[in-house]
Structure formats: C-alpha cells, structure tokens
Amino acid sequence: MSINISTTSTEGGCRVAVSGEVDVSNASALRDVLDEQLSSGEGMLAIDLADVPYIDSTGIGVLVGAAHRAKDLGRSLSVERPQRNVARVLSLLGVGADLNVTGAQQ
C-alpha cells in the first residue's frame, strides 16, 4: 500500500499531511520526510493524520522517534486530527502525550 505525504510551510513551522495506510512497507518514506523537516526547519512540526485510516507499530515508532528527535532539537511536534481508530491505538499504547495528539476525529 502506498501513502501520500505533502509538506507545507506555516507561519510557525511546517505541516506534514499524510494520507493512506502507514505500515511496515512504507513507514520509511514517512521517516525520511519527518527527518528532513526536522533537520531543515524551525518551529512547530505538525503531522496531519486526518486521511490515515490505519497505522501499524512501525508507523507509530516513526512518529515517536520523530517526537523524541524534535524534543532533542528544541522543537515542538504534534500529531493532529487522527481518525478514531488511529487515535485509539495511540491512546492504548500510551504515546498520545508524547505525540501531543490534538483534534482526534469522533
């Protein structure tokens, strides 16, 4: 399965919009984009998951790794608008606070 990833600059940083299922077959593409944005930018990094219906443990690991790297760089990172089932998995794994999850869909 493929994912689509787009980035846009915002006044306070950058937004990364992801669509499609994030799993072991494509999580490295997301990791590459997040690493690039963390290395080259400043300010807030917002990851929009509104169009991600499924994420596996590899994808979650990519998000958590990016959150830790952002913290090390003194940057803020948030995961925004996850679909209900994705938000549930993040909550069950106890990583919601690390990822600053906001705007979970009902």
C-alpha positions as CSV (number, residue, x, y, z in Angstrom):
1,M,0.0,0.0,0.0
2,S,1.3,3.5,-0.8
3,I,1.0,6.7,1.2
4,N,1.0,10.2,0.0
5,I,2.9,12.8,2.0
6,S,2.9,16.5,1.4
7,T,4.6,19.3,3.3
8,T,3.6,23.0,3.6
9,S,5.3,25.8,5.4
10,T,3.2,27.5,8.1
11,E,3.8,30.7,9.9
12,G,5.1,28.8,12.9
13,G,6.8,25.9,11.3
14,C,5.7,23.1,8.9
15,R,2.7,20.9,8.4
16,V,3.2,17.3,7.0
17,A,-0.1,15.8,5.7
18,V,-0.2,12.1,5.3
19,S,-2.9,10.0,3.5
20,G,-3.2,6.3,3.2
21,E,-2.3,3.4,5.4
22,V,1.1,3.7,7.2
23,D,2.7,0.3,7.7
24,V,6.0,-1.5,7.6
25,S,6.0,-1.3,3.7
26,N,6.1,2.5,3.6
27,A,6.9,3.9,7.1
28,S,10.5,4.6,5.9
29,A,9.1,7.2,3.5
30,L,7.4,9.0,6.4
31,R,10.5,8.8,8.5
32,D,12.6,10.3,5.6
33,V,10.2,13.3,5.3
34,L,10.0,13.9,9.0
35,D,13.8,13.7,9.4
36,E,14.2,16.2,6.5
37,Q,11.7,18.6,8.1
38,L,13.3,18.3,11.5
39,S,16.8,18.9,10.1
40,S,16.0,21.8,7.8
41,G,13.3,23.7,9.6
42,E,12.4,25.5,12.8
43,G,9.4,25.9,14.9
44,M,6.4,23.6,15.2
45,L,6.1,20.4,13.2
46,A,2.5,19.4,12.8
47,I,1.7,15.9,11.4
48,D,-1.8,15.7,10.0
49,L,-3.2,12.2,10.1
50,A,-6.8,13.0,9.1
51,D,-6.5,10.8,6.0
52,V,-4.8,7.9,7.6
53,P,-7.2,5.1,8.3
54,Y,-4.6,2.6,9.7
55,I,-1.2,2.8,11.2
56,D,0.9,-0.2,12.5
57,S,3.6,-0.4,15.1
58,T,6.3,0.6,12.6
59,G,4.5,3.8,11.7
60,I,3.9,4.6,15.4
61,G,7.6,4.0,16.0
62,V,8.4,6.6,13.3
63,L,6.1,9.1,15.0
64,V,7.6,8.5,18.4
65,G,11.1,8.7,17.1
66,A,10.3,12.0,15.4
67,A,8.8,13.3,18.6
68,H,12.0,12.4,20.6
69,R,14.2,14.0,17.9
70,A,12.1,17.1,17.9
71,K,12.5,17.4,21.7
72,D,16.3,16.9,21.4
73,L,16.3,19.8,18.8
74,G,14.2,22.0,21.0
75,R,11.3,21.9,18.6
76,S,7.6,21.2,19.1
77,L,5.8,18.3,17.4
78,S,2.1,17.4,17.3
79,V,0.0,14.8,15.7
80,E,-3.2,16.3,14.5
81,R,-6.7,15.1,13.6
82,P,-6.1,11.3,13.8
83,Q,-9.1,9.2,12.8
84,R,-10.9,7.5,15.7
85,N,-9.2,4.1,15.3
86,V,-5.7,5.6,14.9
87,A,-6.3,7.8,18.0
88,R,-7.5,4.8,19.9
89,V,-4.3,2.8,19.1
90,L,-2.1,5.8,20.1
91,S,-4.0,6.1,23.4
92,L,-3.8,2.3,24.1
93,L,-0.1,2.4,23.6
94,G,0.3,5.4,25.9
95,V,2.0,7.6,23.3
96,G,-0.7,10.2,23.0
97,A,1.0,12.6,25.3
98,D,4.5,12.1,23.7
99,L,3.0,12.9,20.4
100,N,0.9,15.9,21.6
101,V,-2.2,14.4,19.9
102,T,-4.8,17.1,19.1
103,G,-8.2,17.2,17.3
104,A,-8.9,13.4,17.3
105,Q,-11.9,12.7,15.0
106,Q,-15.1,11.4,16.5
